[in-house]
Structure formats: C-alpha cells, structure tokens
Amino acid sequence: MDHPLLLILVKITIFSLMLAIGSNLSFEKMLSFWRKPALVFRALLAVIVLVPLVVIFLLKLFNLPSEVMIGLALLAASPGAPLSTKRTQRAGGSLSYAASLQLTLAILAVFVTPLTLAIFAALFESISQKVAILEVARQVIMVQILPVSLGLLIQKFAPTFAEKIAKPLTFIANCVFSILVILACILGLPLFSRVWQLPLVAIAIMVIVSLGIGHILGRLDDDMRSILAIFCIARNFGLALFIAILNHIQQQVIPTLVAYVILGAFVGVPYSIWNKRRLAGLSREINSL
C-alpha cells in the first residue's frame, strides 16, 4: 500500500478527471449557474457545510477508532466525486446543472478541503496529529485547480479541439478512476474488519443523513432534489485517498473509504431508481392535465 506507483496512479486519476471536467463545460455555462445565488447557496450549504457537520456530530457521538475518524473527516472534506454527473443523470437530474455544480466544487476544493480539515483537526486531536493542512492545500492546487483551469482555457480558446477531446478524455479518465477504486477495494477488503459494527453504523448514518439533506434542500426544484442528494453522498474518493497517501495514512483509512463507497452505492442506487420513477410519474401527471 505504500508503493509509490499508487500515488502516481492517484495523481494521474485526479488530474485526468479534473481536466475532463474543465474541457466539458464552458465558462459561460458556469456563469449562468453562478447567476442563480439561491440555487448555488442551497447546493453549497448542503454539500460543503451540512455534510461535514453531520460527520462532526457522529465523531462526537460515537467512540470510533482514530483511523475511522480520519477517513470520515477526509471524505467530509472532499466534495464533488468525479462520476457524480453520471449518477445524477441516472436519478433523473439535469446534466447541465450537475456538471456546473461539479466544476464549482472542483474549483472550491482548494479552499474548502484544507479549511474543513483544519476544523476537524481543531476539534479532534487524533486528526490534527495525522494531517498536514498546508501540504494538502498545495497539493489540491496541483491536482485539481491546474487541470480544471487548463480544461476551461481549452474550452475557451480552442472550443473545436475541446469538443473533439472531451468524450475520449472523459472515457479514459473514468476508466482510470474505476481501476483506482477496484485497486483500493482489493487492498482494503482484507482490512475491512476494522470498520465493522459501530464504525459501519456511523458510516451508514452519514450516507443516509447526507442523502436526506440533499433531498430536503432540493425541495423547491424536483430536478435539483435528486442532484443535491447524490452530490451530498458522492464524496471525492480519489481526493480523499490522495490526501491520505500524502500523509502516509492510506493503510489506516482505505478500509473506511472503501466501506463508504460500498454503502454509498448500496443506498444511492435504489434512491436514483426511485427518484427517476417519481419524476416520470410527475411528468405523466402533468401531461395528462
């Protein structure tokens, strides 16, 4: 697990995913999203404020092992999972809004991730001893902001080229990410017993409550409801693993990250199916009037 090739794979994965996100969405669409302050506020409140607060509450409530606490803190501080747009589409959400929110979260991660981790470090001694906050901020700039900015610049000044590379780049990035998740599961499953019983209960609560937060805050817009719910539970596994590797704690936290991915899929997939059917039913009711 300490092999340098793992760090290289994680860096390549995050860089390619962020580059794909930046090249797939024009800055004009981003501005259109940002001109809706109520929409942006609800989304950011749910994803980067309320979900970390839920995790803080769980860490205070349960007597969890330090490695589980660190893993959950890393997930709370890593919003904007790379495949969130695809997951929201399966739930009946708007691709344009989901992509705009994902890019917004990728840009804000340079501030949100270190700040969130700093709050966790101030509240929990076991986290402050393990995570170097300033190094996290520097590395997030390198692996998230630079490729996203490059993608946006390509989209702005070479739109034809961006259109040609967007789909194959996204396909390659998603494949690399899938390989990373599979590799992490292979490495983490033998250690899965570390997150059994109480830790698994805490992770399940985090997933379910986060999903509920997004669903409730999206109540004014049926399309937004499913998108926010998915974005709340879809934490950035790659970024969380990257931070863990930087701080030489990947062996401790990978079981927690893997457990979250599994439970997130277990809860998220049925929700997506239910919500898509719900939206289809509402659409049929409207058309029949």
C-alpha positions as CSV (number, residue, x, y, z in Angstrom):
1,M,0.0,0.0,0.0
2,D,3.0,2.3,0.4
3,H,4.2,1.7,-3.1
4,P,4.9,5.0,-5.0
5,L,3.0,3.7,-8.0
6,L,-0.2,4.0,-6.1
7,L,0.5,7.7,-5.5
8,I,1.3,8.2,-9.2
9,L,-1.9,6.4,-10.2
10,V,-4.0,8.6,-7.8
11,K,-2.4,11.8,-9.2
12,I,-3.0,10.7,-12.8
13,T,-6.6,9.8,-12.0
14,I,-7.4,13.1,-10.3
15,F,-5.6,15.2,-12.9
16,S,-7.3,13.5,-15.9
17,L,-10.7,13.7,-14.2
18,M,-10.4,17.4,-13.5
19,L,-9.1,18.1,-17.0
20,A,-12.1,16.2,-18.4
21,I,-14.5,18.2,-16.2
22,G,-12.9,21.5,-17.3
23,S,-12.9,20.7,-21.0
24,N,-16.5,19.5,-21.0
25,L,-18.1,22.7,-19.6
26,S,-17.8,26.2,-20.9
27,F,-17.1,29.1,-18.6
28,E,-20.3,30.8,-19.9
29,K,-22.4,27.9,-18.5
30,M,-20.6,28.2,-15.2
31,L,-21.5,31.9,-15.1
32,S,-25.1,31.1,-15.9
33,F,-25.1,28.7,-12.9
34,W,-23.4,31.3,-10.6
35,R,-26.0,33.9,-11.5
36,K,-28.6,31.9,-9.6
37,P,-27.4,32.7,-6.0
38,A,-30.3,30.9,-4.2
39,L,-29.5,27.7,-6.2
40,V,-25.8,28.0,-5.6
41,F,-26.3,28.7,-1.9
42,R,-28.5,25.7,-1.3
43,A,-26.1,23.4,-3.1
44,L,-23.0,24.6,-1.3
45,L,-24.8,24.7,2.1
46,A,-25.8,21.0,1.7
47,V,-22.6,19.6,0.2
48,I,-19.8,21.5,1.9
49,V,-21.4,22.7,5.2
50,L,-24.1,20.4,6.4
51,V,-22.5,17.1,5.5
52,P,-19.3,17.9,7.4
53,L,-21.4,19.0,10.4
54,V,-23.1,15.6,10.3
55,V,-19.7,13.9,10.4
56,I,-18.6,16.1,13.3
57,F,-21.7,15.1,15.2
58,L,-21.1,11.4,14.5
59,L,-17.5,11.6,15.6
60,K,-18.6,13.3,18.8
61,L,-21.4,10.9,19.4
62,F,-19.6,7.6,18.7
63,N,-16.4,6.3,20.2
64,L,-14.8,5.4,16.9
65,P,-11.2,4.2,16.1
66,S,-8.9,7.0,15.1
67,E,-8.4,5.6,11.6
68,V,-12.2,5.6,11.0
69,M,-12.4,9.2,12.3
70,I,-9.7,10.3,9.9
71,G,-11.3,8.5,7.0
72,L,-14.7,10.1,7.6
73,A,-13.0,13.5,8.0
74,L,-11.2,13.1,4.7
75,L,-14.5,12.2,3.0
76,A,-16.3,15.1,4.6
77,A,-13.6,17.5,3.3
78,S,-13.6,16.0,-0.2
79,P,-16.9,17.0,-2.1
80,G,-17.6,16.6,-5.8
81,A,-17.0,13.0,-6.7
82,P,-15.9,12.7,-10.4
83,L,-18.7,10.4,-11.5
84,S,-21.5,12.5,-9.8
85,T,-22.9,13.8,-13.1
86,K,-23.5,10.3,-14.4
87,R,-25.1,9.3,-11.1
88,T,-27.4,12.3,-11.2
89,Q,-28.4,11.5,-14.7
90,R,-29.5,8.0,-13.6
91,A,-31.6,9.7,-10.9
92,G,-33.3,11.9,-13.5
93,G,-31.2,15.1,-12.8
94,S,-30.2,17.8,-15.3
95,L,-26.7,17.1,-16.8
96,S,-26.0,20.9,-17.2
97,Y,-26.7,21.7,-13.6
98,A,-24.9,18.7,-12.3
99,A,-21.8,19.5,-14.4
100,S,-21.8,23.1,-13.3
101,L,-22.0,22.1,-9.6
102,Q,-19.3,19.5,-10.1
103,L,-16.9,22.1,-11.6
104,T,-17.8,24.6,-9.0
105,L,-16.9,22.1,-6.2
106,A,-13.7,21.2,-8.0
107,I,-12.6,24.8,-8.0
108,L,-13.7,25.5,-4.5
109,A,-11.9,22.4,-3.2
110,V,-8.6,24.3,-2.9
111,F,-10.2,26.4,-0.2
112,V,-12.9,24.0,1.1
113,T,-10.8,20.9,1.6
114,P,-8.0,22.4,3.7
115,L,-10.5,24.6,5.7
116,T,-12.7,21.6,6.5
117,L,-9.8,19.5,7.6
118,A,-8.5,22.4,9.7
119,I,-11.8,22.5,11.5
120,F,-11.7,18.7,12.1
121,A,-8.1,19.0,13.3
122,A,-9.1,21.7,15.8
123,L,-11.9,19.6,17.2
124,F,-10.2,16.2,17.2
125,E,-6.7,15.6,18.3
126,S,-6.3,12.3,16.5
127,I,-6.9,14.1,13.2
128,S,-4.6,17.0,13.9
129,Q,-1.7,14.6,14.6
130,K,-2.1,12.9,11.2
131,V,-3.0,15.5,8.6
132,A,-0.7,18.3,7.3
133,I,-3.2,21.0,6.3
134,L,-0.8,23.4,4.4
135,E,0.6,20.5,2.3
136,V,-3.0,19.4,1.5
137,A,-3.8,22.9,0.2
138,R,-0.7,23.0,-2.0
139,Q,-1.3,19.6,-3.5
140,V,-5.0,20.2,-4.1
141,I,-4.0,23.2,-6.3
142,M,-1.7,21.0,-8.3
143,V,-4.0,18.1,-8.9
144,Q,-7.4,19.9,-9.1
145,I,-7.1,23.6,-9.9
146,L,-4.4,23.4,-12.6
147,P,-6.1,20.7,-14.7
148,V,-9.6,22.3,-14.3
149,S,-8.1,25.7,-15.4
150,L,-6.4,24.1,-18.3
151,G,-9.6,22.4,-19.4
152,L,-11.5,25.7,-19.2
153,L,-8.8,27.5,-21.2
154,I,-9.0,24.9,-23.9
155,Q,-12.8,25.2,-23.9
156,K,-12.5,29.0,-24.1
157,F,-9.8,29.4,-26.8
158,A,-10.0,26.2,-28.7
159,P,-13.6,25.0,-28.5
160,T,-13.4,22.8,-31.6
161,F,-10.4,21.0,-30.1
162,A,-12.1,20.7,-26.7
163,E,-15.2,19.2,-28.3
164,K,-13.0,16.6,-30.1
165,I,-11.1,15.5,-26.9
166,A,-13.9,15.9,-24.4
167,K,-15.6,12.5,-24.8
168,P,-12.4,10.3,-25.2
169,L,-10.8,12.2,-22.3
170,T,-13.8,11.6,-20.1
171,F,-13.9,7.9,-21.1
172,I,-10.2,7.5,-20.3
173,A,-10.5,9.4,-17.0
174,N,-13.5,7.4,-15.9
175,C,-11.7,4.1,-16.8
176,V,-8.6,5.1,-14.8
177,F,-10.8,6.1,-11.8
178,S,-12.6,2.8,-12.0
179,I,-9.3,1.0,-11.9
180,L,-8.3,3.0,-8.9
181,V,-11.5,2.2,-7.0
182,I,-11.1,-1.5,-7.8
183,L,-7.5,-1.5,-6.7
184,A,-8.4,0.3,-3.4
185,C,-11.1,-2.3,-2.8
186,I,-8.7,-5.1,-3.3
187,L,-6.2,-3.5,-0.9
188,G,-8.9,-2.5,1.6
189,L,-11.2,-5.5,1.8
190,P,-8.7,-7.7,3.8
191,L,-8.7,-4.9,6.4
192,F,-12.5,-4.4,6.3
193,S,-12.9,-5.8,9.8
194,R,-11.6,-2.5,11.1
195,V,-14.8,-0.8,10.1
196,W,-17.2,-3.5,11.3
197,Q,-20.0,-3.0,13.8
198,L,-20.1,0.6,15.3
199,P,-17.9,2.2,12.6
200,L,-20.1,0.7,9.9
201,V,-23.2,2.0,11.7
202,A,-21.7,5.5,11.8
203,I,-20.8,5.3,8.0
204,A,-24.3,4.2,7.2
205,I,-25.8,7.1,9.2
206,M,-23.6,9.5,7.4
207,V,-24.7,8.2,4.0
208,I,-28.4,8.2,4.8
209,V,-28.5,11.6,6.5
210,S,-26.4,13.2,3.8
211,L,-28.8,11.8,1.2
212,G,-31.7,13.2,3.2
213,I,-30.0,16.7,3.4
214,G,-29.7,17.0,-0.3
215,H,-33.2,15.7,-0.9
216,I,-34.8,18.2,1.6
217,L,-32.8,21.2,0.4
218,G,-33.8,20.5,-3.2
219,R,-37.5,20.6,-2.3
220,L,-38.2,23.7,-4.3
221,D,-37.0,22.1,-7.5
222,D,-37.7,18.4,-8.3
223,D,-34.7,18.3,-10.7
224,M,-32.4,19.8,-8.2
225,R,-33.6,17.5,-5.4
226,S,-32.0,14.3,-6.9
227,I,-28.8,16.2,-7.9
228,L,-28.2,17.6,-4.5
229,A,-29.0,14.3,-2.8
230,I,-26.4,12.4,-5.0
231,F,-23.8,15.2,-4.6
232,C,-24.1,15.1,-0.8
233,I,-23.3,11.4,-0.6
234,A,-20.9,11.3,-3.5
235,R,-17.7,12.3,-1.8
236,N,-14.4,12.6,-3.8
237,F,-12.8,9.2,-3.1
238,G,-9.8,10.0,-5.2
239,L,-9.0,13.2,-3.4
240,A,-9.5,11.6,0.0
241,L,-7.2,8.8,-0.9
242,F,-4.6,11.3,-2.3
243,I,-4.6,13.3,0.9
244,A,-4.2,10.0,2.9
245,I,-1.2,9.0,0.8
246,L,0.4,12.4,1.2
247,N,0.1,12.0,5.0
248,H,1.2,8.3,4.9
249,I,-2.0,7.1,6.4
250,Q,-3.6,5.3,3.5
251,Q,-3.3,1.9,5.1
252,Q,-5.3,3.1,8.0
253,V,-8.1,4.9,6.1
254,I,-8.6,2.8,3.0
255,P,-11.0,0.4,4.7
256,T,-13.2,3.3,5.8
257,L,-13.1,4.9,2.3
258,V,-14.0,1.5,0.7
259,A,-16.8,0.9,3.2
260,Y,-18.2,4.4,2.4
261,V,-18.1,3.7,-1.4
262,I,-19.9,0.4,-0.9
263,L,-22.6,1.8,1.4
264,G,-22.9,4.9,-0.8
265,A,-23.7,2.8,-3.8
266,F,-26.0,0.5,-1.8
267,V,-28.1,3.5,-0.7
268,G,-27.6,5.7,-3.7
269,V,-28.6,3.3,-6.5
270,P,-32.1,2.5,-5.1
271,Y,-32.7,6.2,-4.4
272,S,-31.7,7.0,-8.0
273,I,-34.1,4.4,-9.4
274,W,-36.9,5.6,-7.1
275,N,-36.4,9.2,-7.9
276,K,-36.3,8.7,-11.7
277,R,-39.6,6.8,-11.5
278,R,-41.1,9.5,-9.3
279,L,-40.1,12.2,-11.8
280,A,-41.5,10.1,-14.7
281,G,-44.8,9.8,-12.7
282,L,-45.0,13.5,-12.1
283,S,-44.3,14.2,-15.8
284,R,-47.1,11.8,-16.8
285,E,-49.5,13.6,-14.4
286,I,-48.6,17.0,-15.8
287,N,-49.1,15.8,-19.4
288,S,-52.5,14.3,-18.6
289,L,-53.8,17.5,-17.3
